[in-house]
Amino acid sequence: MRNPPGVAGEDWLIRASPRMARPDAAACPTHRRIAMRPQLVAEPTVPFLSTPYEEFGFGPLFAALDRVEHDGRPVEHVREELRNTRGPFRGRGAPVHPVHLAWTAHALERYTAARAREQAAAAQAGLPPTLAVERPWTWRTRRLSAPDPRGARQYEHTLWGRMYASADGTVRDLWLPSLGRAKTSRPVAELGAVAQVMAQGVPTPRRRARDEPPAGATHTDRSPALVRVFDLGCADGSVEPLLGAAPSFGEGHIEARKRFEGDAVPAFLSAATATGTRPGESCVDCKAIAGCADLKRAPNLWGGRPASVARRRRSVSAWDLRLYAECPAQYHLVRRLHLNDLSGENEGARRGRFVDSWLDTVHGERPVRGCRDRAVPDPDGLRIDAELDEASARQAAGMLAGHRTLCPLDGLGGDERVLVQHRVTAYVPELDVVVLAVPDLVYTRRGRWIWRETKTSSRPLWERDSLLRTYPQLSLAVLLFHAGVLGDDPRRSRVELEHLREGRGDSRLETVDPGRAEIVDEARDVVAGLSQPLIKDTTYEPRTGRHCHGCLARTWCRPGSAYADDHPLPPGPDAFPSADRPGPTAKPTPRVGVPSDD
């Protein structure tokens, strides 16, 4: 296949990890296709750029497990090393944030304890012990003399996770860590790919991306009689067997091959040959960004200044800016590393999530239909279906009743466009930043684009505060309209805030005109004031406050834990300072291309 603009190099090697077999509707097809060809590089060449802190959540944990499983160090000694580390752990990679180190010590203890329990149970079942494998398993086909229809002459299939094998090679184990609880299932195509590599792969030394692969295929002298896959939750130590737990899952190489060919191969072929672009989070890691014509450029979007030290490309959203303004450490730990202490949602967040989900569902119906005549869910039913308490169920029903008079789809023509949770993406070249926004609803009315955000609260809007400062996503919407990222003329566009409350007549609709110069100036001032500290930050220091009560990394943050203990919140569904904050079950922004499986 021909290389897309902005990419150079050879494409005859295709490397596939099981993660590439997952369906991912948000990923860019071109990015996935290029990512599977490791010998392709960006043109012009992008130099390696460090980060102020380690951004792979499992990196320090794997280094710590290497000390225990390969170097024979006691777990207690490695935990002490983690406590005493200031900077990179074991001298490798970027420095590790202190809270990340505390999480790693927590996860190390739970991981090793779970492994010990499983090995004891396996011994009782008559299975041999398994020991850590230093070199990961790789399954490689022989190199062809001429390219196949996909332009490939060789395929490599890899694994990620912690790998173990019995001394006689009859049993192979793979442990996949998850950041929160253990996953109970994974896509069948992904497990099919895992089973094949575990059955046919061989230990392979790590090599550089541009090295020439050997001509021969990998070969195993003895395929394992049983492969087992376990998922482990680093937050709570839970373990879920994914393959090999029951006799029906015994994986010899024949069964593994069937799983691979039936489930994984179609998924890999789709990813390796897909065309087209879908700007979004994929742009952060994409090698073809310089030549992508579909990614909207927005130079000088808010007048930001590049950091004094060049940094790796990253994404910025309104939620990133708001979270960073509360606490830089929370931004790094929760948004970048996705740490999760399983503390759960408050009632206000759960109520808001239900209202958002209900509106997304009805607004996504085709043909388009307004909500004026829709029946509102019954509060008693919401207590069961949405798992809300009595007060929150009543409030949610009242908010949806208030929405019926504010629904923008009533009377909308059949030829208008209605986009629910539509991702709007722009690239700020001088900052090397990808801006991501996901409005609740974007629609057209007589040719003008309208951006609507919906917020739920038990409190009224504070009249003295500017809407653009209270809700930075409105400021970002104004700037994206002004830059022409959505629609051609900001003077014909509109930004709306639908503020839903329980009482009859308490819900309000506020509008912002992105065509007015003073509105654009205020929006630019808001976003610049929030983004510039984030862009130049290299320490991500904790900043305590009421937000600590809802932080998913607070368990491992000493300042945050101390603040929460000293400042208990009053009871109530809106006890948290931001009732519309997404909880741990909210959909996070995906991090495409990151080797994390959580």
C-alpha positions in Angstrom: 0.0 0.0 0.0 1.2 3.5 -0.7 2.4 5.5 2.3 0.2 8.4 3.2 1.6 12.0 3.1 3.9 12.8 5.9 5.3 9.3 6.3 8.4 7.7 4.9 10.2 4.3 5.1 9.5 0.7 4.3 6.2 -1.0 5.0 6.9 -4.6 4.4 7.0 -5.5 8.1 3.6 -5.7 9.9 3.7 -6.1 13.7 0.5 -6.8 15.5 -0.2 -6.8 19.2 -3.4 -8.3 20.6 -4.6 -4.8 21.3 -4.8 -4.1 17.6 -7.5 -6.8 17.4 -9.9 -4.8 19.6 -12.7 -2.9 17.9 -12.1 0.8 18.3 -14.7 3.1 16.7 -12.9 6.3 17.8 -9.5 5.3 16.4 -8.2 6.8 13.1 -8.0 4.0 10.4 -4.9 5.5 8.9 -3.2 5.8 12.3 -3.9 2.2 13.1 -2.6 1.0 9.7 0.7 3.0 10.1 1.1 1.9 13.7 1.2 -1.7 12.6 4.2 -0.9 10.3 7.1 -0.1 12.7 9.6 0.7 9.9 7.5 3.7 8.8 8.5 7.0 10.3 7.2 10.6 10.3 8.5 12.9 7.6 10.0 15.3 8.5 11.6 13.3 11.3 10.3 14.0 14.8 13.1 13.8 17.4 12.7 11.9 20.6 11.3 14.2 23.3 11.2 13.3 27.0 8.4 14.0 29.5 8.8 15.5 32.9 7.4 12.4 34.5 6.8 8.8 33.5 3.5 8.6 31.5 3.2 4.8 31.3 1.3 3.8 34.4 2.7 0.2 34.5 6.3 1.1 33.7 7.6 1.4 37.3 5.5 -1.6 38.4 7.1 -3.8 35.7 10.6 -2.5 36.7 9.8 -3.4 40.3 8.5 -6.9 39.3 11.7 -7.4 37.4 13.6 -6.9 40.6 11.5 -9.4 42.4 11.0 -12.1 39.7 14.3 -11.9 37.8 16.8 -10.5 40.4 15.4 -12.4 43.3 14.9 -9.4 45.6 12.4 -9.7 48.4 9.2 -7.7 47.9 9.8 -5.7 51.1 13.2 -4.6 49.8 11.8 -3.4 46.5 9.0 -1.6 48.3 11.6 0.2 50.3 13.4 1.1 47.1 10.2 2.6 45.8 9.7 4.7 49.0 13.3 6.0 48.7 13.2 6.8 45.0 13.4 10.4 43.9 13.4 10.6 40.1 13.6 7.6 37.7 13.0 4.2 39.4 16.1 2.0 39.0 17.7 4.8 36.9 15.6 4.0 33.8 13.3 6.3 31.9 11.7 9.5 33.0 11.3 10.5 36.7 8.3 9.0 38.5 5.8 11.2 40.3 5.9 10.6 44.1 2.2 9.6 44.1 2.8 7.2 41.1 5.6 5.6 43.2 3.2 5.1 46.1 0.7 3.5 43.7 3.4 1.2 42.4 4.3 0.0 45.9 0.6 -0.7 46.5 0.2 -2.5 43.2 3.4 -4.5 43.7 2.1 -5.9 47.0 -1.2 -6.9 45.6 0.3 -8.4 42.4 2.8 -10.6 44.2 0.2 -11.7 46.7 -2.3 -12.6 44.0 0.4 -14.6 42.1 1.3 -16.5 45.2 -2.3 -17.4 45.9 -2.8 -18.6 42.3 0.4 -20.7 42.3 -0.7 -22.4 45.5 -4.0 -23.2 44.0 -2.3 -24.5 40.8 -0.1 -26.8 42.9 -3.1 -28.2 44.6 -4.6 -28.9 41.1 -1.4 -30.8 40.1 0.0 -28.2 37.8 3.7 -27.4 37.7 4.9 -24.0 39.0 5.5 -21.2 36.5 8.5 -18.9 36.6 8.9 -15.4 35.1 10.1 -15.2 31.5 12.7 -12.5 30.9 12.2 -12.2 27.1 8.7 -11.7 25.8 7.2 -14.3 23.4 7.0 -13.3 19.7 5.5 -15.3 16.9 7.0 -14.4 13.5 6.2 -15.7 10.0 9.0 -16.4 7.5 10.0 -13.6 5.3 8.5 -13.8 1.8 10.5 -13.1 -1.3 7.7 -10.8 -2.7 5.1 -8.6 -1.0 1.6 -10.1 -0.4 -1.6 -8.2 -1.3 -1.1 -6.0 1.8 2.5 -5.1 0.8 3.9 -7.2 3.6 6.7 -9.7 3.4 6.8 -10.6 7.1 4.4 -10.5 10.1 5.3 -10.4 13.8 2.8 -11.0 16.6 3.7 -9.8 20.0 2.3 -9.9 23.6 2.2 -7.4 26.4 2.0 -8.3 30.1 3.9 -10.5 32.6 4.8 -13.9 31.1 5.6 -17.1 33.0 6.4 -20.7 32.0 6.9 -24.0 33.7 10.4 -25.5 33.6 9.3 -28.3 31.2 7.4 -25.8 28.9 4.1 -27.5 29.3 2.3 -24.6 30.9 2.5 -20.9 29.9 0.8 -18.1 31.9 0.1 -14.5 31.0 -0.9 -11.9 33.6 -2.5 -8.7 32.4 -2.6 -5.9 35.0 -5.5 -3.5 35.0 -5.4 -0.2 36.8 -8.6 -0.6 38.8 -10.5 -3.9 39.2 -9.7 -7.0 37.2 -11.5 -7.3 33.9 -13.9 -10.2 33.6 -13.7 -10.4 29.8 -11.8 -9.2 26.8 -12.8 -9.3 23.1 -12.7 -12.7 21.6 -10.4 -11.5 18.8 -7.9 -10.2 21.3 -7.9 -13.5 23.3 -7.5 -15.4 20.0 -4.4 -13.4 19.2 -3.1 -14.0 22.8 -3.6 -17.7 22.6 -1.8 -18.1 19.3 1.3 -16.2 20.4 1.4 -18.0 23.7 1.2 -21.4 21.9 3.6 -20.6 19.1 5.8 -17.7 20.2 9.4 -18.0 21.4 11.4 -15.7 23.8 12.7 -12.9 21.6 15.3 -10.2 22.5 14.0 -6.6 22.2 15.2 -4.9 19.0 15.2 -1.5 17.6 12.4 -0.5 15.3 14.6 -0.1 12.2 16.6 -3.3 12.6 16.1 -5.8 9.7 14.1 -8.8 11.0 15.6 -12.2 10.4 14.4 -14.1 7.3 13.2 -17.2 9.2 10.1 -17.8 11.1 10.1 -18.4 14.8 9.9 -22.1 15.8 9.0 -23.8 19.1 10.5 -27.2 19.8 7.6 -28.0 22.1 4.2 -26.2 22.2 2.7 -25.8 25.6 -0.1 -28.2 26.6 -1.9 -25.4 28.5 -1.9 -21.6 28.2 -3.6 -19.5 30.9 -4.4 -15.8 31.0 -5.2 -13.9 34.1 -6.4 -10.3 34.6 -5.3 -8.6 37.8 -6.8 -5.5 39.3 -3.9 -3.4 40.7 -6.2 -1.4 42.9 -7.9 -4.2 44.8 -5.8 -7.3 44.0 -8.8 -9.1 42.3 -8.0 -11.8 39.8 -10.1 -13.0 36.9 -9.1 -16.0 34.7 -9.7 -15.2 31.0 -8.3 -18.4 29.4 -7.3 -21.8 30.8 -9.4 -21.7 34.0 -11.8 -24.5 32.9 -11.0 -27.7 31.1 -12.9 -26.5 28.0 -10.3 -23.7 27.7 -7.3 -26.0 27.6 -5.2 -24.5 24.8 -3.0 -26.7 22.7 -1.6 -25.3 19.5 -4.5 -26.6 17.3 -7.2 -25.0 19.4 -5.1 -21.8 19.6 -4.8 -21.8 15.8 -8.5 -22.1 15.4 -9.1 -19.2 17.7 -6.5 -17.1 15.9 -7.7 -17.7 12.4 -11.4 -17.4 13.2 -11.4 -14.4 15.5 -8.1 -12.5 15.4 -7.1 -12.7 11.7 -10.1 -10.8 10.4 -9.6 -8.1 13.0 -5.9 -7.7 12.1 -6.6 -7.6 8.4 -9.2 -4.9 8.9 -6.7 -2.8 11.0 -3.8 -3.4 8.6 -5.7 -2.4 5.5 -8.1 0.3 6.7 -8.1 3.7 4.9 -9.6 7.1 5.7 -9.0 9.4 8.6 -10.8 10.1 11.8 -9.2 13.0 13.7 -9.2 12.6 17.4 -7.0 11.2 20.2 -5.2 9.1 17.5 -3.5 12.3 16.3 -1.4 12.6 19.4 0.7 9.5 18.5 0.2 9.6 14.7 3.3 9.6 12.5 1.3 11.1 9.6 0.1 14.2 11.3 2.3 16.5 9.2 0.6 15.4 6.0 -3.0 14.9 7.2 -5.4 17.2 5.3 -8.4 16.3 7.4 -7.0 17.5 10.7 -8.0 21.1 11.2 -5.1 23.5 11.9 -5.8 26.3 14.4 -2.6 28.3 14.8 -2.6 30.8 17.6 -5.9 29.4 18.9 -5.6 31.1 22.2 -2.2 32.8 21.9 -0.3 30.2 23.9 3.5 30.1 24.2 5.5 26.9 23.8 7.2 25.5 26.8 10.8 26.5 27.3 11.8 22.8 26.9 10.3 20.9 23.9 7.8 18.3 25.0 6.2 15.3 23.3 2.9 16.0 21.5 -0.1 15.8 23.8 -3.8 16.5 23.8 -5.7 19.1 25.8 -9.4 19.2 26.5 -11.6 21.5 28.6 -11.8 18.9 31.2 -8.0 18.7 31.3 -7.8 22.4 31.9 -10.4 22.4 34.6 -8.9 19.4 36.4 -5.4 20.9 36.2 -6.7 24.2 37.6 -8.0 22.2 40.6 -4.8 20.2 41.1 -1.9 19.6 38.8 -1.1 16.2 40.4 -4.7 15.0 39.8 -4.4 16.0 36.2 -1.2 13.9 35.8 -2.3 10.9 37.9 -5.9 10.6 36.8 -6.0 12.0 33.3 -2.6 11.0 32.1 -2.0 7.8 34.0 -5.6 6.8 34.7 -5.0 5.7 38.3 -8.2 4.6 40.0 -8.7 3.8 43.7 -12.3 2.6 43.1 -13.7 5.2 45.5 -16.9 5.4 43.5 -19.2 8.1 42.3 -21.2 10.5 44.5 -24.9 10.7 43.9 -24.7 14.0 42.0 -22.3 12.5 39.4 -24.4 9.3 39.1 -27.5 11.4 38.6 -25.8 13.6 36.0 -24.5 10.6 34.1 -27.9 9.1 33.9 -29.5 12.3 32.6 -26.7 12.7 30.0 -27.1 9.1 28.9 -30.9 9.4 28.5 -30.5 12.6 26.4 -27.8 11.0 24.2 -30.1 8.1 23.5 -33.2 10.0 22.6 -31.3 12.7 20.6 -29.5 10.0 18.6 -32.7 8.4 17.4 -33.4 8.6 13.6 -35.5 10.2 12.2 -34.8 13.1 14.5 -37.5 13.7 17.1 -37.8 16.4 19.8 -38.5 15.8 23.4 -41.5 18.0 24.0 -44.0 15.2 23.9 -41.7 12.4 25.3 -42.7 10.7 28.6 -40.3 11.4 31.4 -38.9 8.4 33.3 -40.7 7.6 36.6 -38.7 8.3 39.7 -39.6 5.0 41.2 -38.3 3.2 38.1 -35.1 5.3 38.2 -34.3 4.1 41.7 -34.0 0.6 40.3 -32.9 1.0 36.7 -30.4 3.8 37.2 -29.5 2.8 40.8 -30.2 6.3 42.2 -31.4 7.1 45.7 -34.9 8.5 46.2 -33.8 12.2 46.1 -31.5 11.8 43.1 -34.2 9.9 41.1 -36.7 12.6 41.8 -34.2 15.3 40.7 -33.3 13.4 37.5 -36.9 13.1 36.5 -37.4 16.8 37.2 -34.4 17.7 35.1 -35.6 15.7 32.2 -39.0 17.3 32.5 -37.3 20.7 32.4 -35.4 19.7 29.3 -38.6 19.1 27.3 -39.2 22.8 27.0 -35.6 23.5 26.1 -35.0 20.6 23.6 -33.4 22.0 20.5 -34.7 19.3 18.2 -38.3 20.3 18.4 -39.4 21.6 15.1 -36.0 20.9 13.5 -36.2 20.2 9.8 -35.5 16.7 8.4 -32.5 17.9 6.4 -30.6 19.4 9.4 -27.6 17.6 10.9 -27.7 16.4 14.5 -24.5 15.0 16.0 -24.5 13.5 19.5 -21.2 13.4 21.4 -19.4 14.4 18.3 -15.6 14.8 18.7 -14.3 18.1 17.5 -10.5 18.1 16.9 -8.0 20.8 16.1 -4.2 21.0 16.0 -2.3 24.0 17.4 1.0 23.6 15.5 3.2 26.1 17.4 2.3 24.3 20.7 2.3 20.8 19.1 -1.0 20.3 20.9 -4.1 18.4 19.8 -7.3 20.1 21.1 -10.2 17.7 21.8 -13.8 18.6 22.5 -16.9 16.5 22.7 -20.0 18.6 22.9 -23.1 17.0 24.2 -24.9 18.0 21.0 -24.0 19.8 17.8 -26.7 20.5 15.3 -27.6 22.9 12.4 -30.6 25.1 12.1 -31.1 26.8 8.7 -27.4 26.5 7.9 -26.0 27.7 11.2 -24.0 25.5 13.5 -25.1 25.3 17.1 -23.0 23.8 19.9 -24.9 22.8 23.1 -23.5 21.8 26.4 -25.9 20.3 29.1 -25.2 20.6 32.8 -27.1 19.2 35.7 -27.1 20.8 39.2 -29.2 21.2 42.3 -28.0 24.8 42.5 -28.9 27.8 40.3 -26.3 29.5 38.1 -24.2 32.0 40.0 -25.2 35.3 38.3 -22.0 37.1 39.2 -19.7 34.7 37.4 -19.0 34.7 33.7 -20.4 31.7 31.9 -17.2 31.4 29.9 -15.1 31.2 33.1 -17.5 28.9 35.0 -17.7 26.5 32.1 -14.3 26.5 30.2 -15.8 24.2 27.6 -17.9 27.1 26.4 -14.8 29.2 25.9 -13.1 26.4 24.0 -16.3 26.1 21.8 -16.1 29.8 21.0 -12.5 29.6 20.0 -13.0 26.5 17.8 -15.9 28.3 16.0 -13.7 31.4 15.6 -10.9 29.3 14.1 -13.3 27.7 11.6 -12.9 24.2 13.0 -16.7 23.7 12.9 -18.6 25.7 10.4 -17.2 28.4 8.1 -18.6 31.6 9.7 -18.6 32.1 13.5 -21.1 35.0 13.0 -23.7 32.4 12.0 -22.9 30.0 14.9 -24.0 29.8 18.5 -22.9 28.2 21.7 -25.6 27.2 24.2 -25.6 26.1 27.8 -28.6 24.1 29.0 -28.6 24.2 32.8 -31.0 21.6 34.2 -32.5 21.7 37.7 -35.2 19.7 39.4 -37.9 22.4 40.0 -40.5 23.4 37.4 -39.3 26.5 35.6 -35.8 26.4 37.2 -34.0 25.0 34.1 -32.4 27.7 31.9 -30.9 28.1 28.4 -28.1 30.5 28.1 -26.5 31.5 24.7 -23.1 32.8 23.7 -22.3 34.5 20.4 -18.9 33.4 19.1 -19.1 36.1 16.4 -18.6 38.9 18.9 -15.1 40.2 19.3 -15.4 40.8 23.0 -16.7 37.2 23.5 -13.7 35.8 21.6 -11.3 37.9 23.6 -12.8 36.7 26.9 -12.7 33.1 25.7 -9.1 33.4 24.7 -8.2 34.9 28.0 -9.9 32.1 29.9 -8.3 29.3 27.9 -4.9 30.9 27.9 -5.0 31.4 31.7 -5.9 27.7 32.2 -3.6 26.2 29.5 -0.3 28.1 29.9 0.5 26.8 33.4 -0.3 23.2 32.2 1.9 23.5 29.2 4.9 24.7 31.1 4.5 22.5 34.2 7.2 20.0 35.0 6.4 19.1 38.6 2.6 18.5 38.9 2.5 19.4 42.6 -0.6 18.5 44.6 -3.0 21.4 45.3 -5.4 20.4 48.1 -9.0 21.5 48.3 -12.6 20.2 48.2 -11.8 18.4 45.0 -9.6 16.0 47.0 -12.7 14.2 48.1 -13.5 13.1 44.5 -9.9 12.4 43.4 -9.4 8.8 42.2 -5.7 9.0 43.2 -6.2 10.3 46.7 -5.5 6.9 48.3 -1.8 7.3 47.4 -1.5 11.1 47.8 -0.5 12.1 51.3 -1.5 15.8 51.0 -4.9 14.9 49.5 -5.6 12.2 52.1 -4.7 14.5 54.9 -6.9 17.3 53.6 -9.9 14.9 53.1 -9.5 13.6 56.7 -9.3 17.1 58.1 -12.2 18.6 56.0 -15.1 16.1 55.8 -17.9 16.9 53.4 -21.5 17.3 54.4 -23.8 14.6 53.2 -25.9 15.1 50.1 -25.8 14.3 46.3 -24.0 17.6 45.5 -21.4 17.5 48.3 -18.6 17.5 45.8 -17.7 20.9 44.4 -18.4 19.8 40.8 -21.5 17.7 40.6 -21.1 17.3 36.8 -17.7 15.7 37.3 -17.4 12.3 35.5 -17.0 9.4 37.9 -14.8 6.3 37.5 -17.3 4.7 35.2 -17.5 7.6 32.9 -15.9 7.1 29.4 -12.3 8.4 29.5 -10.6 9.9 26.6 -8.9 6.9 24.9 -5.1 6.9 24.7 -4.5 5.4 21.3 -1.1 3.8 20.8 -0.3 3.5 24.5 0.7 -0.1 25.5 -1.6 -0.1 28.5 -4.4 -2.6 28.5 -6.5 -0.9 31.2 
